[in-house]
Amino acid sequence: MEQYDSRKLSLESILVHGATPFDPVTGAVSTPVYQSATFRHPGLGQSTGYDYSRVINPTRAELEKTLALAERGTHCLAFSTGMGAISAVIKLFKPGDHLIVSEDLYGGTFRLFNEYYAAYGFSFSWVDTANFAQVEAALKPETAAVFIETPSNPMMKVTDIRRCADLIHSRGGSLIVDNTFLSPYLQTPLDLGADIVVHSGTKYLAGHNDTLAGFIVHAREDREEPLRNIQKSEGATLSPFDAWLVLRGLKTLAVRMNRHEENARRVAHWLRGHPQVEKVFYTGFEDHPQYALSCAQARGHGGMISFYLKDSSAVRPLLQKVSLILFAESLGGVESLITYPLVQTHGAIPESMRLAAGVNDRLMRLSVGIENADDIIGDLENALG
Ligand SMILES: *Cc1c(COP(=O)(O)O)cnc(C)c1O
């Protein structure tokens, strides 16, 4: 029973087969769900390699190996949510450290940094990281990391990963990229010089709006031990069944992303021509300010679109009238979801900062699903009136 060398395969094949293509004991094609809290020791001082599932679990370990390969890292750690992963990453740093962060990012990350880590002595500068001069200007002697989302959430601004990596490396710091919006199928930040990738696996990786998960991927041996220690000490690890759901989701990541992207392109162009829509934010438009950068550092534009309505009075009817598209928080699943960032994903961000970033009361965010694009457009047409 030869198991293949997954490092030689292309991403689509790795995603389908995983790091270990079949169970070496039974031949099971689907990784078994090792729903066991603990593991029997063969004897004193002996171990099967597994002892307690908070620390290591075979199903979760297979998922971690698979995602490490997909993100082109060497190590991956799986958490119960994206926030669990992001919180663990920050613990690599110490009080007194300064981090430069994209101002236009997931509201939960803002809350975690601003309400909790700031109180523990970390400091943060919130800047438009798509504007490189602002990143440079925010550097301080104690800057230890740059944390970016690209494309950003929800304004779809694109940050130059390689330039940020070079800048922070010249100061001995690290670049952390939240790669949730594009997934490793469309963007692999470690290839562009990033040190750490984080994910809300709840989104495209799991892909079916049915489970929560979070990941850290990196390629530095000296970081693995500290991160594993944080993970096992805090305990926000991914359950065996949720790990299995994400493994199952990853098998179709490539085909799902292709369809998300195809649908999003059609919906973005259609929205742009609608009389009730003032502006559409989508990195796949040739006149997007960072279109060239987006094409250079990513393999596609993904399934996320934001848009301003002309009039805020159109928000309520739109959210009420959509029927195929669901009015719900989250993104990246097979079902199309519409979000009102002002009150949902970005409710935790203070008004002045929100408005400066462009999140006003006319902004809608659409996660385009994999339904038939005509049905998605028909639903929007009906709801926009
Ligand atoms: C959803 C999300 C998170 C948080 O992930 P959870 O799995 O909900 O904890 C972090 N970053 C981005 C970009 C997200 O969309």
Ligand as a Chemical Component Dictionary entry (heavy atoms), coordinates in Angstrom:
data_LIG
# 
_chem_comp.id                   LIG 
_chem_comp.type                 NON-POLYMER 
_chem_comp.pdbx_formal_charge   0 
_chem_comp.three_letter_code    LIG 
# 
loop_
_chem_comp_atom.comp_id 
_chem_comp_atom.atom_id 
_chem_comp_atom.alt_atom_id 
_chem_comp_atom.type_symbol 
_chem_comp_atom.charge 
_chem_comp_atom.model_Cartn_x 
_chem_comp_atom.model_Cartn_y 
_chem_comp_atom.model_Cartn_z 
_chem_comp_atom.pdbx_ordinal 
LIG C1 C1 C 0 -15.557 35.285 10.201 1  
LIG C2 C2 C 0 -14.223 35.882 10.164 2  
LIG C3 C3 C 0 -13.356 35.779 11.258 3  
LIG C4 C4 C 0 -13.765 35.127 12.554 4  
LIG O1 O1 O 0 -13.948 33.752 12.379 5  
LIG P1 P1 P 0 -14.953 32.849 13.280 6  
LIG O2 O2 O 0 -14.786 31.504 12.689 7  
LIG O3 O3 O 0 -16.320 33.441 13.105 8  
LIG O4 O4 O 0 -14.479 32.960 14.681 9  
LIG C5 C5 C 0 -12.075 36.306 11.123 10 
LIG N1 N1 N 0 -11.674 36.909 9.980  11 
LIG C6 C6 C 0 -12.488 37.028 8.914  12 
LIG C7 C7 C 0 -11.986 37.685 7.669  13 
LIG C8 C8 C 0 -13.783 36.526 8.963  14 
LIG O5 O5 O 0 -14.589 36.660 7.909  15 
# 
loop_
_chem_comp_bond.comp_id 
_chem_comp_bond.atom_id_1 
_chem_comp_bond.atom_id_2 
_chem_comp_bond.value_order 
_chem_comp_bond.pdbx_ordinal 
LIG C1 C2 SING 1  
LIG C2 C3 SING 2  
LIG C2 C8 DOUB 3  
LIG C3 C4 SING 4  
LIG C3 C5 DOUB 5  
LIG C4 O1 SING 6  
LIG O1 P1 SING 7  
LIG P1 O2 DOUB 8  
LIG P1 O3 SING 9  
LIG P1 O4 SING 10 
LIG C5 N1 SING 11 
LIG N1 C6 DOUB 12 
LIG C6 C7 SING 13 
LIG C6 C8 SING 14 
LIG C8 O5 SING 15 
# 
